[in-house]
Amino acid sequence: MSKWDKQLAKLRQNPKHVRFSDIENILLRLGFAKRQESTSHAVFTFGVHRITVPKPHGSPFVDEVYVKKFLLPLLEALDVIEEE
């Protein structure tokens, strides 16, 4: 299993413990462009796809809701990961 596959598997298996840097690395590797709207959120765009990810404060992990409701469905729509 490659490092890329491990990173995607970790994202799916444990959405409570996903770091902002992990999300950033995955999206940038897929060709998303990062732009900063404010100091607390980062916006990633790729064609018609757009995702806003808040930078965590006080914890190294992004809130689980952003991973489950936004990131995983986006990766499924782009056929990066298979639907559950």
C-alpha positions as CSV (number, residue, x, y, z in Angstrom):
1,M,0.0,0.0,0.0
2,S,1.4,3.3,-1.0
3,K,1.7,6.4,1.2
4,W,-1.1,8.0,-0.8
5,D,-3.4,5.0,-0.2
6,K,-2.6,5.0,3.5
7,Q,-3.4,8.7,3.8
8,L,-6.8,8.2,2.1
9,A,-7.5,5.1,4.2
10,K,-6.7,7.0,7.4
11,L,-9.0,9.8,6.3
12,R,-11.9,7.4,5.8
13,Q,-11.3,5.2,8.9
14,N,-10.9,7.9,11.5
15,P,-12.5,11.2,10.4
16,K,-12.2,12.6,14.0
17,H,-8.4,12.7,13.8
18,V,-7.6,14.4,10.5
19,R,-5.1,17.2,10.5
20,F,-5.5,20.3,8.4
21,S,-2.1,19.6,6.8
22,D,-3.4,16.1,5.7
23,I,-6.4,17.6,4.0
24,E,-4.3,20.3,2.4
25,N,-1.8,17.7,1.1
26,I,-4.6,15.6,-0.4
27,L,-6.3,18.4,-2.1
28,L,-3.2,20.0,-3.5
29,R,-2.0,16.7,-4.9
30,L,-5.4,16.3,-6.7
31,G,-4.8,19.7,-8.4
32,F,-6.9,22.0,-6.2
33,A,-5.7,25.6,-5.9
34,K,-5.6,27.0,-2.4
35,R,-6.6,30.5,-1.7
36,Q,-7.0,32.1,1.7
37,E,-10.2,34.0,2.4
38,S,-9.5,34.8,6.0
39,T,-7.1,33.7,8.6
40,S,-9.4,31.0,10.0
41,H,-10.4,29.3,6.7
42,A,-8.7,28.0,3.6
43,V,-10.6,27.7,0.3
44,F,-9.6,25.0,-2.2
45,T,-11.0,25.2,-5.8
46,F,-10.7,22.8,-8.7
47,G,-13.0,23.6,-11.7
48,V,-16.5,23.8,-10.4
49,H,-15.6,22.1,-7.1
50,R,-15.0,24.2,-4.1
51,I,-14.4,23.3,-0.4
52,T,-13.8,25.5,2.5
53,V,-11.8,24.1,5.4
54,P,-11.5,25.8,8.7
55,K,-8.1,25.8,10.3
56,P,-8.3,24.3,13.8
57,H,-7.7,26.3,16.9
58,G,-6.8,24.7,20.2
59,S,-6.7,21.2,18.6
60,P,-4.6,19.9,15.7
61,F,-7.6,18.2,14.1
62,V,-10.3,19.5,11.8
63,D,-13.9,19.0,13.0
64,E,-15.3,15.6,12.0
65,V,-18.3,17.2,10.3
66,Y,-16.1,18.8,7.6
67,V,-14.5,15.5,6.8
68,K,-17.7,13.5,6.8
69,K,-20.1,15.9,5.1
70,F,-17.8,17.8,2.7
71,L,-14.4,16.2,2.1
72,L,-15.4,12.5,1.7
73,P,-18.3,13.2,-0.6
74,L,-16.1,15.5,-2.7
75,L,-13.4,12.7,-3.0
76,E,-16.1,10.2,-3.9
77,A,-17.5,12.6,-6.6
78,L,-14.0,12.9,-8.1
79,D,-13.6,9.1,-8.0
80,V,-10.6,9.3,-5.7
81,I,-12.1,7.0,-3.2
82,E,-15.0,4.5,-3.6
83,E,-18.4,5.1,-2.0
84,E,-19.1,3.1,1.2
